[in-house]
Amino acid sequence: MLLSQKGIFMKYWLLLPLASLLLTGCMEPQPITYRPVPVIKPKSKPKPVITPEKPKQIHELKEVEDDNFDPAYMYPETGSHQTVKKPEPVTVAAAQMSRAECIAMIGQEKFDKYTQMLGSEEGAIKRCTLLKSMQ
């Protein structure tokens, strides 16, 4: 009896959607009504474009006299010419620093650090020379 009851329920479950589809297909469609879209008006009026007015008087261009140019005034010649001083070159004697002078100047710890960082004692001595020339 249970099997027959399940079969009845299955029939109803199949018939119900089919019947609803059949009834909705036979109905007349509702007419589509469109609502008008409200037009939003700006609160203020746009500003008019202001064009410049024409001049009231027409001016004529004047001739410019350029005969008052005096090269002696514009480029005066002085008795002694001023020269630009060149910077003094770095002396080569500073490049001949010894290991002991470098250690005395920066200390053993920094000398070892520069030696390790630059790969040799010569690099550390060059670094000391650079520091000395900056002082």
C-alpha positions as CSV (number, residue, x, y, z in Angstrom):
1,M,0.0,0.0,0.0
2,L,2.9,2.3,0.6
3,L,4.2,1.9,-2.9
4,S,0.9,2.8,-4.4
5,Q,0.7,6.0,-2.2
6,K,4.1,7.0,-3.3
7,G,3.1,6.6,-6.9
8,I,0.0,8.9,-6.4
9,F,2.2,11.6,-4.8
10,M,4.6,11.4,-7.6
11,K,1.9,11.8,-10.2
12,Y,0.6,14.9,-8.3
13,W,4.1,16.4,-8.2
14,L,4.5,15.9,-11.9
15,L,1.0,17.1,-12.8
16,L,0.9,20.2,-10.6
17,P,3.8,22.1,-12.4
18,L,2.6,21.0,-15.8
19,A,-0.9,22.2,-15.1
20,S,0.4,25.6,-13.8
21,L,2.5,26.0,-17.0
22,L,-0.5,25.2,-19.1
23,L,-2.7,27.7,-17.3
24,T,-0.2,30.5,-17.4
25,G,0.4,30.0,-21.1
26,C,-3.3,30.3,-21.8
27,M,-3.7,33.6,-20.0
28,E,-3.7,36.9,-21.7
29,P,-0.5,38.8,-21.1
30,Q,-0.8,42.0,-19.1
31,P,-0.1,45.2,-21.1
32,I,3.3,46.7,-20.4
33,T,3.0,50.3,-19.1
34,Y,6.0,52.5,-19.1
35,R,6.3,55.2,-16.5
36,P,7.7,58.5,-17.7
37,V,11.2,59.3,-16.4
38,P,11.1,62.5,-14.3
39,V,13.4,65.2,-15.8
40,I,15.5,66.9,-13.1
41,K,15.8,70.6,-13.8
42,P,18.9,72.4,-12.5
43,K,18.4,74.8,-9.6
44,S,20.4,77.6,-11.1
45,K,20.7,78.9,-14.6
46,P,23.9,78.4,-16.4
47,K,26.1,81.5,-16.5
48,P,26.4,83.2,-19.9
49,V,29.8,83.3,-21.6
50,I,31.3,86.8,-21.2
51,T,33.1,87.9,-24.3
52,P,35.6,90.8,-24.1
53,E,34.3,94.1,-25.4
54,K,36.0,95.8,-28.4
55,P,38.2,98.7,-27.5
56,K,36.7,102.1,-27.7
57,Q,39.7,103.7,-29.3
58,I,42.1,102.3,-31.8
59,H,45.7,103.0,-30.8
60,E,48.6,103.2,-33.3
61,L,52.0,101.7,-32.5
62,K,54.8,104.1,-32.0
63,E,58.2,103.9,-33.6
64,V,61.0,103.1,-31.1
65,E,64.3,104.8,-31.5
66,D,67.2,102.5,-30.7
67,D,70.0,104.9,-31.5
68,N,70.7,105.4,-27.8
69,F,72.7,102.1,-27.5
70,D,76.2,102.7,-26.2
71,P,78.5,99.7,-26.1
72,A,80.9,101.5,-23.7
73,Y,78.1,101.8,-21.2
74,M,76.7,98.3,-21.7
75,Y,80.1,96.6,-21.6
76,P,82.6,98.8,-19.7
77,E,86.2,97.9,-20.0
78,T,88.1,97.9,-16.7
79,G,91.9,98.1,-16.4
80,S,92.2,94.7,-14.8
81,H,90.2,91.7,-16.0
82,Q,88.6,89.7,-13.3
83,T,89.3,86.0,-13.5
84,V,87.6,83.2,-11.8
85,K,89.7,81.4,-9.3
86,K,90.1,77.7,-9.9
87,P,89.9,75.4,-6.9
88,E,93.3,74.1,-5.7
89,P,94.1,70.6,-6.8
90,V,94.4,67.9,-4.2
91,T,98.0,67.3,-3.2
92,V,99.5,64.0,-4.1
93,A,101.4,63.9,-0.8
94,A,98.2,63.1,1.0
95,A,97.9,59.9,-1.0
96,Q,101.1,58.5,0.5
97,M,99.7,57.8,3.9
98,S,101.1,54.9,5.9
99,R,99.3,52.2,7.7
100,A,100.3,53.5,11.1
101,E,99.1,57.0,10.3
102,C,95.7,55.6,9.1
103,I,95.3,53.5,12.3
104,A,96.2,56.5,14.4
105,M,93.6,58.7,12.6
106,I,90.6,56.4,12.6
107,G,91.4,53.6,15.1
108,Q,92.2,49.9,14.7
109,E,88.5,48.7,14.7
110,K,87.5,51.0,11.8
111,F,90.7,50.1,9.9
112,D,89.9,46.4,10.2
113,K,86.3,47.1,9.2
114,Y,87.4,49.1,6.0
115,T,90.0,46.4,5.2
116,Q,87.3,43.7,5.3
117,M,84.7,45.9,3.5
118,L,87.1,47.1,0.7
119,G,89.0,43.8,0.3
120,S,92.6,44.9,1.1
121,E,94.6,47.2,3.3
122,E,95.3,49.5,0.3
123,G,91.6,50.2,0.0
124,A,91.4,51.1,3.7
125,I,94.4,53.4,3.4
126,K,92.8,55.1,0.4
127,R,89.7,55.5,2.5
128,C,91.8,57.2,5.2
129,T,93.3,59.5,2.6
130,L,89.9,60.5,1.4
131,L,88.8,61.2,5.0
132,K,91.9,63.2,5.7
133,S,91.4,65.3,2.5
134,M,87.8,66.0,3.5
135,Q,88.9,67.5,6.8
